[in-house]
Amino acid sequence: MKIALAQINPIVGDIAGNADKIISYANHAHEQGASLMMTPELALCGYPPEDLLFREDFNLACERALSRIAKATPDITLLVGHPHIENGQLFNAASLIQQGKVSATYHKQCLPNYSVFDEERYFTAGDTPLIFEHQGTKFGVFICADGWESGPAIQAKLAGAQALLSLNASPYHMDKLETRYEVFAKRANETGLSVVYLNLVGGQDELVFDGGSFVLDNTGKVVQQLPNFVEDLSFVEFINHQPTPKNILPKLDLEPAVYHALTLGLQDYVNKNGFPSVVLGLSGGIDSALTLAIAVDALGAERVKVVMMSSGFTASMSVDDAVEMANLVGVKYSQIPIKDLFNLFCDTLNPEFGDLPFDTAEENLQARIRGMLLMALSNKFGSIVLTTGNKSEMAVGYSTLYGDMAGGFSLLKDVPKTLVYKLAEYRNRISHVIPLRIITRAPSAELRANQTDQDSLPPYEILDAIMQAYVEDDLSRSAIMQLGFSEGDVNRVTNLIDRNEYKRRQAPVGVRITQRGFGKDRRYPITAKLKFDVT
């Protein structure tokens, strides 16, 4: 028996287009000798559809599309993920299509309501297993979070399943694949059944689904591994209820995996939303350099424009490095100096500012002039502006509202500064695109004379470690100090994180790569007193 695994990249809401893709994959799978094909969780409508699920016309369109798929694929058995209304209730479902008709439907039992998931808002939980026989093997079906608990798999085993098929929409974060292996190996060991794990691929707003589908034998051993971050149609062969081993693709290391996630996230956000191109400010610094490298890899140099907006504080080496990188990657490059504009603004504000000293008002004014220019280019040419700030800066507010935060997509929003450097070095190992001096020089916003980031912040190695402990691990200040960090650094960083929630709430969407990104993951109030640490 040959089962096709359709690791596809649907578009949320493009029900007709997703149905066409499923039909195309099914026809190709049939031509290749497969008698059964799986699709990922909610493949018909895309994941997560969020409040589209409240629309009656949306759900009716899914029903009609499912019927169209069934009529168009009479020669192959399908498992299709889709939303399903039954007795006035909405379910996250997987329907079995046999001989051109829907013969059975499974309702997801475990509805995740944590991290980026909010399924209890939309769906009713099912409670009944789905077992179907195909060419002599009885398969049990479950959907994503069902496999993260023991109950549904054991329930399927007791109902007679001889192998398990899991439809998934599991978003990426660092080291997620290893976690999936561990969780589903437990299901295999608990039941003595093999597991076919099929995952969605593609970018959806801040989420990236990494594919990486796999097959486990009944001992929990990986016997087949699909590629990460690309669509794929692969086949698994079953003999005597067991999958036959195939070549296993090597797992991606951390930096390649994150780089692929960022590339796919940007590519799908731009393409699925119909933007013709992107534009960004290229400063000669590490963040804009990495953003440019990823943008070119995601979209091609012809769809990327960069602008160097030097001020009176911009070092000549910054301009030189920006020009060199633009030439290395072959993008359209412009220089729009802002010194005269800045002086004009300062002259205009002088009656208000008087003799007050130069401070963050003048620093941020430069960033806002740049943001205004980039948004004007966006309006004129339809390009989406990519902001270049990283997670470390977002955490502590080392960024300017309506300045360097102005734009439509924040590519590095969830990437700590220390990881930015590692990703830049990784990209240069593939081919040299980032000038070495950009990587080695001290980072600076260049908004006043002789400025470096460490004038205002602890070293990034310390900042990022404290940020991870506080934001991702939810440790208290005293617990972070017990890890060896000074009281001054801990209080400084955590106070900045608490104080700048209002900025982060206004930031553009960006790719999530950690287990606790700013956005859906971490929902903190803006107005709050957070001095509750117990020591």
C-alpha positions in Angstrom: 0.0 0.0 0.0 1.3 3.4 -1.0 0.2 6.5 1.0 0.8 10.0 -0.4 1.8 12.8 2.1 0.7 16.2 0.6 2.8 18.6 2.6 1.2 21.7 1.1 1.2 25.5 1.6 -2.4 26.7 1.5 -3.5 30.3 1.7 -5.9 31.2 4.5 -9.3 32.0 3.0 -8.4 31.0 -0.6 -10.8 28.0 -0.3 -11.2 27.6 -4.1 -7.4 27.8 -4.7 -6.7 25.4 -1.8 -9.2 22.9 -3.2 -7.6 23.1 -6.6 -4.2 22.4 -5.1 -5.6 19.4 -3.2 -7.2 18.0 -6.3 -3.9 18.6 -8.3 -1.9 16.8 -5.6 -4.4 13.9 -5.4 -4.3 13.4 -9.2 -0.5 13.4 -9.2 -0.5 11.0 -6.2 -2.8 8.6 -8.0 -0.6 8.8 -11.1 2.3 7.8 -8.9 0.5 4.7 -7.6 -0.8 6.0 -4.3 -4.2 4.7 -3.2 -4.6 7.1 -0.2 -3.5 10.7 0.3 -3.4 12.8 3.5 -3.6 16.6 3.7 -2.6 18.7 6.7 -4.9 20.1 9.4 -7.5 22.6 8.0 -5.7 22.4 4.6 -8.9 23.4 2.8 -9.2 26.8 4.4 -5.7 27.4 5.7 -4.5 27.7 9.3 -5.3 29.5 11.5 -8.4 31.0 9.9 -9.2 32.8 13.2 -12.5 34.8 13.2 -13.2 33.9 9.6 -14.7 30.8 11.3 -17.5 33.0 12.6 -18.7 33.7 9.1 -21.5 31.5 7.8 -20.4 32.1 4.2 -16.9 31.0 4.9 -18.0 27.7 6.4 -20.5 27.1 3.6 -17.8 27.7 1.0 -15.7 25.1 2.8 -18.5 22.6 2.6 -19.0 23.2 -1.1 -15.3 22.9 -1.8 -15.1 19.6 0.0 -17.9 18.2 -2.1 -16.0 19.4 -5.2 -12.9 17.7 -4.1 -14.7 14.5 -3.6 -16.3 14.5 -7.0 -13.0 15.4 -8.7 -11.0 12.5 -7.0 -13.0 9.3 -7.4 -9.9 7.1 -8.0 -8.1 7.8 -4.7 -9.0 7.8 -1.0 -8.4 11.2 0.7 -8.1 12.5 4.2 -8.8 16.3 4.1 -8.6 18.7 6.9 -11.4 21.3 7.0 -13.8 23.1 9.4 -17.1 21.2 9.7 -20.5 22.2 11.0 -22.7 19.5 12.5 -25.8 20.0 14.6 -25.1 23.7 14.8 -21.6 23.2 16.2 -18.3 23.9 14.5 -15.5 21.3 14.6 -11.9 21.1 13.5 -12.3 18.1 11.3 -10.8 15.6 8.9 -13.0 13.9 6.4 -12.5 10.6 4.7 -13.3 10.7 1.0 -13.8 7.3 -0.7 -15.0 6.6 -4.2 -15.9 10.3 -4.7 -18.0 10.7 -1.5 -17.4 11.8 2.1 -17.8 8.5 4.0 -16.7 9.6 7.5 -15.6 12.7 9.4 -13.4 12.9 12.5 -13.7 15.8 15.0 -10.5 17.0 16.8 -10.7 16.1 20.5 -7.9 18.2 22.1 -8.3 21.9 21.3 -5.2 23.8 22.2 -5.8 27.1 24.0 -2.2 28.3 24.8 0.7 30.0 23.2 -0.4 31.1 19.7 -3.4 28.7 19.7 -7.0 29.8 20.5 -9.1 26.9 19.3 -11.6 26.8 22.1 -12.8 30.2 20.9 -14.0 28.6 17.7 -14.4 24.8 17.9 -16.3 22.2 19.8 -14.2 19.2 20.9 -15.0 15.8 19.5 -15.0 12.6 21.5 -15.2 9.8 19.0 -12.4 8.0 17.2 -12.3 7.4 13.5 -11.1 4.1 12.3 -11.2 3.1 8.7 -9.8 0.1 6.8 -7.8 0.6 3.7 -6.2 -2.3 1.7 -6.1 -4.5 4.8 -4.9 -2.0 7.4 -7.1 -0.3 9.9 -6.0 3.3 10.4 -6.8 5.6 13.3 -7.1 9.3 12.6 -6.3 12.2 14.8 -5.5 15.9 14.4 -2.4 17.8 15.7 -2.9 18.4 19.5 -4.7 15.0 19.8 -1.2 13.5 19.4 0.2 15.6 22.2 -2.0 13.8 24.7 -2.2 10.0 25.3 -6.0 9.7 25.2 -6.9 9.9 21.4 -4.1 7.5 20.3 -5.0 4.9 23.0 -8.6 5.3 22.2 -7.9 4.6 18.5 -5.8 1.6 19.5 -8.6 0.2 21.6 -11.0 0.8 18.7 -8.9 -1.5 16.5 -6.4 0.8 14.8 -3.3 -0.8 13.4 -1.5 2.4 12.4 -2.1 6.1 13.2 -2.4 9.0 10.7 -1.9 12.5 12.2 -3.0 15.7 10.3 -1.1 18.7 11.7 -0.7 22.5 11.5 2.2 22.8 13.9 4.0 26.2 13.7 7.8 26.4 13.9 9.9 27.6 16.7 13.5 26.7 17.4 14.1 23.0 18.1 10.5 22.2 17.5 11.2 19.1 15.3 13.0 17.3 18.1 10.1 18.0 20.4 7.6 16.5 17.9 9.8 13.4 17.6 9.7 12.9 21.4 6.0 13.5 21.7 4.9 11.2 18.9 7.5 8.5 19.8 5.6 8.3 23.1 2.3 7.7 21.2 4.0 5.0 19.2 5.4 3.4 22.3 2.1 3.6 24.2 0.1 2.0 21.5 2.7 -0.2 19.7 1.5 1.5 16.4 3.3 3.3 13.7 2.6 7.0 13.2 2.4 9.0 10.0 2.8 12.7 10.9 1.9 15.2 8.2 2.5 18.9 8.8 1.5 22.1 7.1 4.1 24.3 5.4 4.1 28.1 4.8 4.0 31.5 6.3 0.8 33.0 7.8 1.2 36.4 9.4 3.7 35.9 12.2 3.5 32.1 12.1 5.7 29.9 9.9 4.8 26.2 9.4 7.9 24.3 8.7 6.6 21.1 7.2 9.2 18.5 8.2 6.6 15.7 8.2 7.8 12.3 9.2 7.0 8.6 9.7 7.6 6.6 12.9 7.6 2.8 13.1 5.8 1.1 16.0 8.9 1.5 18.3 9.0 5.3 17.8 12.0 5.2 15.4 12.0 7.7 12.5 11.9 5.8 9.3 11.1 8.6 6.9 11.6 12.4 7.0 10.2 15.0 4.6 12.0 18.3 3.8 11.6 21.4 5.9 10.1 24.7 4.7 9.1 23.5 1.2 6.0 22.0 -0.3 6.4 18.3 -1.0 4.6 15.2 -2.2 6.2 12.1 -0.7 5.1 8.5 -0.4 5.2 6.0 2.4 4.7 2.3 1.7 3.1 0.0 4.2 3.6 -3.7 4.4 1.9 -5.8 7.1 0.6 -2.6 8.8 4.2 -1.2 9.1 5.9 1.6 7.1 9.0 0.6 5.1 12.1 2.7 5.9 13.3 5.3 3.4 16.3 7.6 3.2 16.0 10.2 6.1 16.9 13.8 5.3 19.4 15.2 7.8 17.9 17.7 10.4 18.7 21.3 9.9 21.1 23.0 12.4 19.8 26.0 14.3 21.0 28.8 12.1 19.9 27.2 8.8 16.5 26.4 10.2 15.9 29.9 11.5 17.2 31.4 8.3 14.8 29.3 6.3 11.9 30.2 8.6 12.6 33.9 8.2 12.9 33.6 4.4 9.7 31.6 4.0 7.8 33.9 6.4 8.8 37.0 4.5 8.2 35.4 1.1 4.7 34.2 1.9 3.7 37.4 3.7 4.8 39.5 0.6 3.4 37.2 -2.0 0.2 36.1 -0.4 -0.7 39.7 0.3 0.1 40.8 -3.2 2.9 43.2 -2.6 5.0 43.7 -5.7 8.2 44.5 -3.9 9.8 45.6 -0.6 11.9 48.6 0.4 14.1 49.1 3.5 16.6 51.5 4.9 20.1 50.2 4.6 22.2 51.8 7.4 25.5 49.9 7.2 24.5 48.1 10.4 24.1 44.4 11.0 20.3 44.3 11.3 19.5 46.0 8.0 22.2 43.9 6.4 20.7 40.7 7.5 17.2 41.9 6.6 18.5 42.7 3.1 20.1 39.3 2.7 17.0 37.5 3.6 14.8 39.7 1.5 16.9 39.0 -1.6 16.9 35.3 -0.9 13.1 35.3 -0.4 12.1 37.6 -3.3 15.0 38.1 -5.7 17.1 41.2 -6.0 14.7 42.7 -8.6 11.9 43.0 -6.0 14.1 44.7 -3.4 15.0 48.4 -3.1 17.3 49.9 -0.4 17.8 53.5 0.6 20.7 54.9 2.5 19.6 58.0 4.5 22.7 59.4 6.0 22.7 62.2 8.6 25.4 64.4 10.0 26.2 61.6 12.5 26.5 58.8 9.9 30.1 57.5 9.6 31.6 57.3 6.2 32.2 53.6 6.7 28.5 53.0 7.1 27.8 54.5 3.7 30.7 52.6 2.2 29.5 49.3 3.7 25.9 49.9 2.6 27.0 50.6 -1.0 29.2 47.5 -1.0 26.4 45.2 0.2 23.9 46.6 -2.2 26.3 45.9 -5.0 27.1 42.4 -3.7 23.4 41.4 -3.8 22.5 43.4 -6.8 19.6 45.5 -5.5 18.4 48.9 -6.5 20.1 51.4 -4.3 19.5 55.1 -3.6 20.9 57.7 -1.2 18.6 60.3 0.3 20.6 62.4 2.8 18.5 63.7 5.7 20.9 66.3 7.2 19.1 69.3 5.6 15.6 67.9 6.5 16.8 67.4 10.0 18.1 71.0 10.3 14.8 72.3 8.9 12.8 70.4 11.5 15.1 71.6 14.2 14.7 75.2 13.0 11.0 74.8 13.0 10.9 73.4 16.5 13.4 75.9 17.9 10.8 78.3 19.2 9.4 75.3 21.2 12.7 73.7 22.2 14.6 76.9 23.0 17.9 76.3 24.7 17.1 72.8 25.9 20.0 70.4 25.2 20.2 67.9 22.4 18.6 64.6 23.6 16.3 61.8 22.5 13.9 64.2 20.9 16.5 65.1 18.2 17.7 61.5 18.0 14.2 60.2 17.4 13.5 63.0 15.0 16.1 61.6 12.6 14.5 58.1 12.8 11.1 59.6 12.1 12.3 61.5 9.1 13.7 58.2 7.7 10.4 56.4 8.4 8.5 59.2 6.6 10.7 58.9 3.6 10.4 55.1 3.4 6.6 55.3 3.8 6.4 57.9 1.0 8.3 55.5 -1.3 5.9 52.7 -0.2 2.9 54.8 -1.1 4.3 55.8 -4.5 5.5 52.4 -5.7 3.3 50.0 -3.7 6.3 48.4 -1.9 5.9 47.2 1.6 8.5 48.7 4.1 10.5 46.2 6.0 11.6 47.4 9.4 14.9 46.1 10.6 14.7 46.1 14.4 15.5 42.9 16.4 13.9 41.2 19.4 16.5 42.7 21.8 15.6 46.2 20.7 11.9 45.5 20.7 12.2 44.1 24.2 13.8 47.2 25.8 12.3 49.9 23.6 15.6 50.7 21.8 13.6 51.8 18.8 11.5 54.8 17.7 7.8 54.8 17.3 6.9 56.1 13.8 10.6 56.0 13.0 12.6 52.8 12.6 9.4 51.0 13.7 7.4 52.5 10.8 6.6 49.8 8.2 4.6 46.8 7.3 6.6 43.8 8.3 9.2 43.4 11.0 11.3 40.5 9.8 13.7 40.2 12.8 11.1 41.0 15.4 11.6 37.7 17.2 15.4 37.4 16.6 17.7 38.3 19.5 20.7 40.4 18.6 23.2 37.7 19.4 21.4 35.4 17.0 21.4 38.2 14.3 25.2 37.9 14.3 25.1 34.1 14.0 22.6 34.3 11.1 24.8 36.8 9.3 27.8 34.6 9.7 25.8 31.6 8.5 24.6 33.5 5.4 28.2 34.5 4.5 29.3 30.8 4.7 26.9 30.1 1.8 28.2 33.1 -0.2 29.7 36.4 0.8 26.9 39.0 0.8 27.5 40.9 4.1 30.7 43.0 4.3 32.9 41.7 7.2 33.1 45.1 8.8 29.3 45.2 9.3 29.6 42.1 11.4 32.7 43.1 13.4 32.2 46.8 14.2 30.4 47.9 17.4 26.6 48.3 16.7 25.4 51.9 16.7 22.2 53.8 15.9 24.3 56.7 14.8 21.8 59.3 16.0 24.4 61.4 17.9 28.2 61.7 17.8 30.3 58.6 18.7 27.2 56.6 19.8 27.2 52.9 20.4 24.4 50.6 21.6 26.2 49.8 24.8 26.1 53.5 25.8 22.4 52.8 26.7 22.2 49.0 27.1 24.2 46.2 28.7 26.2 44.0 26.4 23.9 42.0 24.1 25.1 38.7 25.5 23.8 39.8 29.0 20.7 41.5 27.7 19.6 38.6 25.6 20.1 36.1 28.4 18.1 38.2 30.8 15.4 38.8 28.2 15.1 35.1 27.5 14.8 34.3 31.2 12.2 37.0 31.8 10.2 36.9 28.6 10.4 33.3 27.4 10.9 31.5 30.7 8.8 33.8 32.9 11.4 33.9 35.7 11.2 36.4 38.5 13.9 39.0 39.0 15.3 37.2 42.0 15.4 33.9 40.1 17.3 35.6 37.2 19.8 37.0 39.7 20.3 33.5 41.0 21.5 32.6 37.5 24.5 34.8 38.1 23.4 38.2 36.7 23.9 41.4 38.6 21.0 43.1 40.3 21.7 46.2 38.4 21.6 44.5 35.0 18.5 42.5 35.9 16.5 45.5 37.1 17.6 47.6 34.2 16.6 45.2 31.6 13.4 44.0 33.1 12.2 47.5 33.9 12.8 48.5 30.2 10.9 45.4 29.1 7.9 46.3 31.4 8.0 49.9 30.4 7.9 49.4 26.6 4.9 47.2 26.2 3.1 50.2 24.6 5.7 50.4 21.9 5.6 46.7 21.1 1.8 46.8 20.8 2.2 49.3 17.9 4.9 47.3 16.1 4.4 45.6 12.7 3.8 41.9 12.6 6.9 39.8 12.3 8.1 36.2 12.0 7.9 34.1 15.2 10.9 31.8 15.7 11.0 31.4 19.5 8.6 29.8 21.9 7.5 33.3 23.3 7.4 35.9 20.6 6.0 39.4 21.2 2.5 39.3 19.9 0.1 36.3 20.2 2.4 34.5 22.5 2.9 37.2 25.2 -0.2 39.1 26.0 0.7 41.6 28.6 -1.4 44.7 29.6 0.0 48.1 28.7 -1.3 49.7 31.8 0.0 47.6 34.7 2.0 47.8 37.9 4.5 44.9 37.7 6.4 45.3 41.0 5.3 42.0 42.6 8.6 40.1 42.7 8.8 38.2 46.0 12.4 38.0 47.4 
